[in-house]
Amino acid sequence: MNNKVFRLGIFGFILIVIGIIGMSSNQFNFGDKLTEYNKKWTIDNDTLSHLIVTSEYTTDVEFVQSTDGTQSIELNGLFEDALISKLNQITPKNGQFEITMEDDVVQFFSISFKSQKATLIVSLPDLNQLQEVGLHFTSSDGSVTNLSANNIEITSRSGNLNLESIFAKQLRIEANSGNITGTDIQSNLQASVQSGNMNISNYAGEGTFKANSGNIELIQKGASSLDISAKSGNVTLTADPNFKGFFDVNANYGNIHSPESLRLTKDLIKVRTNSGDINITQNN
């Protein structure tokens, strides 16, 4: 019996070695080959006002000031050839640009040790010219830097969101499974996460923040009304020193620490938890 087990173990080890050799010969790439891709779209005729990005790749989206007065969108990454063919067919139209980075076919064992990360650089002569922006990350992490527009929607189905320097009249951020991390955000904001934590610093504006399963940490910059709720998780808030309104705080199961309400303005900070602690501080 022991000899049989030993022989099976040796046979299994040989198969593993053969598999590793095969993977090495294929550069550890299962599925379609990834090709390095670089494409720059220049927008000549119309002012870019609408931008929609959908990506299943880990994607960094950065907005920069144009140095020569032109509008351009540049994409870098490793993609399958079928997707590259589709990307080459994209053309801006009537001030709108829409790009989708998703593979049509789901392949089992489609694993690559190459980095499937995309970088999208949007260069504009006026960083405030955008009207509508939608950034949707379907099964990957998303990073967004230096974005300004009237209306912005940023979503993640499965992955983390990292946001820096976001300015909008109306902003919606939604993560289904993943964390939301942001700094220097100015807007009227609706932010929600189903399963994950939310950590936002230097937030200016009125806002609604919701977490179904996860903690919320928020640092307020500028006195305004906030509505914060966590169903299963803690809420930690640093209120702006100039906030002089009302604190309306309640935890069904959890501890509460909150400053006294000065009641000098109509601003309201409302915080609710079902199962979790609430900790509000204010440095005067």
N, C-alpha and C positions, 0 to 999 in steps of 0.2 A: 504493500500500500504506500509506504513511504517513498519507494523507488518510483512509483507511478506519479506521485505528487511532484517529486523532484524533476522527472522528465517533463511534466506539464509546465513546471515553472521555467525550465530552460527553454522550452518551445515558446512560451509567452515572452520571455526576455528577447529571444531572437526576433520575434515579430515586432516588438517595440523598437529594436535597433533598426530593422528594415524600414519601419515607419518614419523614424527620425531621419534616416538617410534620404527617404523620398521627400520628406518635407523640406529638408535642406536643399535638395536639388531644385525644388520649386520655390526657393527663397521664403519658406514658411508661409506660403500664400495659398489658402484654400478658396476655390471659387475663381471668379474672373480676375485677371491681372489688373492691377491698379497702375494707372499712367499719370505721370506728373503733368499738371495742367496749369496754364497761365493764360488768362484772357482779360483784356481791357476793353470795355465798352465806352465810347465817347459820345456824349449827348450834345448835339450841335444845334438842333432846330428849336427845341422847346425847353422851358425851364422845368427841371425835374421837381415834381411836386408830390408824387405818389410812389411809394416803394413797398413791395411785398417780397419777403424772403421766407422760403420754407426749406428746412434742411433736416436730414436725418444724420448728418455728420456733425461732430463737434466743430462749432463754428465761432470764430471771432469776427465781429462786425464793428468796424471803426469808422467814424466820420471825421474827416480832416478838412482844413481850409485849403482851397486850391491856391497854388502859388502863381498860376498863369491865367486865372480867370476862366478856365474850362471846367466842364462837368464830366466826371468819369466814374466808372465803377470797375474795380479790378478784383478778380478772383484768382486765388492760388490754392492748390490742393492736389491730392491724389484721388482720382476717380476711375470708375470702370469706363471702358470705351463706349458702351451704350449710352451712359449718362453724358459723356463728353459730346457725343453727337447731338444730343438734345440741347446742351448748353450752347453749342455753336449756332443754334438756330434762333436764339433769343435776340430780340431787337427792341430797343426802347420805342415807345409810341405815345404821342400826345402827352408828353411829360410824365409818363408812367413807365415803371420798370418792375417786372415781376420775374423772379428766378426761383426755380425749384430744384433742389439737390436731393433727390430721392431715387433709389433704384426701383425699377418696376417689379422685379422678381425677388421674392424672399428665398434665399438659398441656405439650406442647412449646411452646417460646417463651413460657412463662409466666414472664415477667420483669417485676418491678416496681421502680421507683426509689423507691417508698415503703419505709419501714423495716418489715420483717416481723419485728418483735421483740415478744415478749410478756413481761409482768411479772406474776408471781403472788406475792401477799403473803398469807402464812398467819399469822393473828393468834390467839394462844392465851393463856388465863389462866395456864397452866402449860406452860412450854417443854419440860418433861420428860414430858409426858403421852403422847406418841406411842409406839406399840409397833412398827409396821411401816411403813417408807417405801420406796417404789420410784420413782426418778426416771429416766426413759428418754428420751434425746435421740436421735432417729433420724437426722436429717440436718442437724444444726445445732449451734451452740455452746450450752453450758449453764453457768449460774452458780448456785451454791447457797451461801447464807449463813445461819449461826446455826441449824443444824439439830441437834436432839438426839432420839434414839430408841433403842429396844433393838436393832433390826435395820434396817440401811439398805443399799440397793442403788442404785448410781448408774452408769448406763451411757451410752455414746455410740457410735453406729455410725459416724458420720462428722462429726467436729467436735471442738472443744476443750472441756475441762472445767476450770472455775475454781471451787475450793472453799475456803471460809473458815469457820472455827469450826464444825467438825463433831464431834459427840460421840456415840458409840454403843458398845454391848457388842460387836456384830459389824458390820463394815462391808466391803462389797465394791465396788470401783471398777474399771470396765473400759472401755477405749477401744479401738476397732478401728482407726480412722485419725484421729489427732489427739493433741494434747498433754494431759497431766494436770498441773495446777498446783494446789497446795494449801498452806494454812498453818493452824496451830493445829488439828490433827486429833488426837483422842484416841479410840483404839479398838483392838480386835484386828482387823487390817486384812489383806485380800487385794486387792492392786492389780496390774493388768496392762494393758499396752498392746502392741498388735501392731505398729503403725507410728507412732511418735511418741516424744516425750520425756516424762519424768516428773520433776517438780520439786516436792518437798514439804519444807516447813520447819516446825520446831516440832512434830514428830510424837512422840506419847507412846503407848506400848503395844507389844505384840508385833506383828510384821507380816511379810508375804511380798510382795515387790515383784519383778515380772517385766516385762522389755521384750524383745520379739523383734527389733525394729529401731529402736534409739533409745537415748539416754542416760538414766541415772538419777542424779538429785541429791537427796540426803536429808540433812536436819539433824535429829538425834535429840534429843528432850527427855525426859530420864528414862532410866535404865538398864533395858534389856530386850533380849530376844533378837530378832534380825532375820535374815531369809533373803532375800538380794538376788541377782538374776541378770539378766544382759543377754547375749543371744545375739550381737548385733552392735551394740556401743556401749560407752561408758565408764560406769563407776560412780564417783561422787564422794560420799563419806559423811563427815559430821562427827558423830562419836560423842559421846554425852553425857560430860561430865567424870567422872561417877560410874560409868561403865561399867568394871567390874574383872573381866570374865570372859575369854572366849576369842575370838580372831580367827581364823577359818578362811577363808583367802583363796587363790584360785587363778585364773589367767588362762591359757588355752591359747595365745593369741597376744596379748601385751600386757604392759605394764609394771605393776609392783605397788609401791605405797608403803603401808605399814601400821605402826601402833605395835606394840610388843611386848605380848603377852598377859600380864596380871597374874595370871590364874588364881585369883583370890580368891573368885569366885562361879561359879555354874553357868550364868550368862548366856552365850549364844553368838551372835556375829555372823558369819554365813556369807555370803561374797560369791563369785560365780562370773561369769566372762565367757568367751565362746568367742573373740571377736575384739574386744578393747577393753582399755583401761587401767583399773586400780583404784587409787583414791587415797583413803585413809582418814586423817583427822586427828582429833586429840582434844586439846582445850584444857583442861589441868588447872589 
